[in-house]
Amino acid sequence: MLNKFYRNFQKKSLKERFLLFIGILFFLLYFVLGLFVIFMKNFPINMNMTARIAFGGLLIGYALIRFLRIVNDDN
């Protein structure tokens, strides 16, 4: 699978590689932000723990959907 991804990456134009990089960057951003919301002790917004877990889980779920869209993109 990784070999297929690497070959597909080499076929992409410079613009497509840049967009792939931006997609991976935002996947990581949403994933880390979700973890921060869940595990940060001094969270600046006043939310109870249940709401924080739900919001963090929503952000992590969105990050995983973005990741699956990146992986399944065969163009």
N, C-alpha and C positions, 0 to 999 in steps of 0.2 A: 504494500500500500504506500509506503514511504517512497519507494523507488518510482512508482507511478506519479506521485505528487511532484517529485523532483523533476521528472521528465516533462510533465505538464507545465511546471514553473519555467523551465528553460524555453519552452515554445512561446511563452507570453511576450507581448511587446513591453516596452518600458512603461507605458501608461498602465497596462494591466498589472504589471509587477508592483507599481506604486499603489494602485488601488487595493491589491492583495495585502500589502504591508499596512495600509491604513485600516483595512478590515481586521487584521490580526491585532493591531494596536488597540482598536476600540473594543474588541472581544476581551482583551486583557484588562482594559480600563473598567468595563462593566463588571467583570468578575471580581477584581480587587475592590471595587467600590461596594459591591454586595457583601464581601467579607468584612470590610471596614464597618459597614452599617450593623452587621450582626455582632461582631466581636469587640468593637471599640467601647472602652469603659466610660469615657467622658464624652458622650455623643452630644453635639451642640444643639440638636433639636430635641425638645421634650417629648419623647415617645415612650410608651411602655414596652417591655421586652417582647411581648407577643407581636406588636405592630412592627417592631424592628426586625424580628425574624421573618415576618411575612414580606416586608419590603425588601430585605436583603435576599430572600429566596426568589422574589420576583426578578430582581436584578441579575442574579446568577442564572436563573432560567432563561432570561433574555440573552445573556451572554452565550449560553449553550446553544440556543437557536441560531445565533449569529455564527458560531463556530461550525455548526452543521451545514449552514448555507455556504460557508467558505470551503469546507471539505468536499461537498457534493458538487461544487462548480467545476464542470469538466470542459468549459469553453476555452 
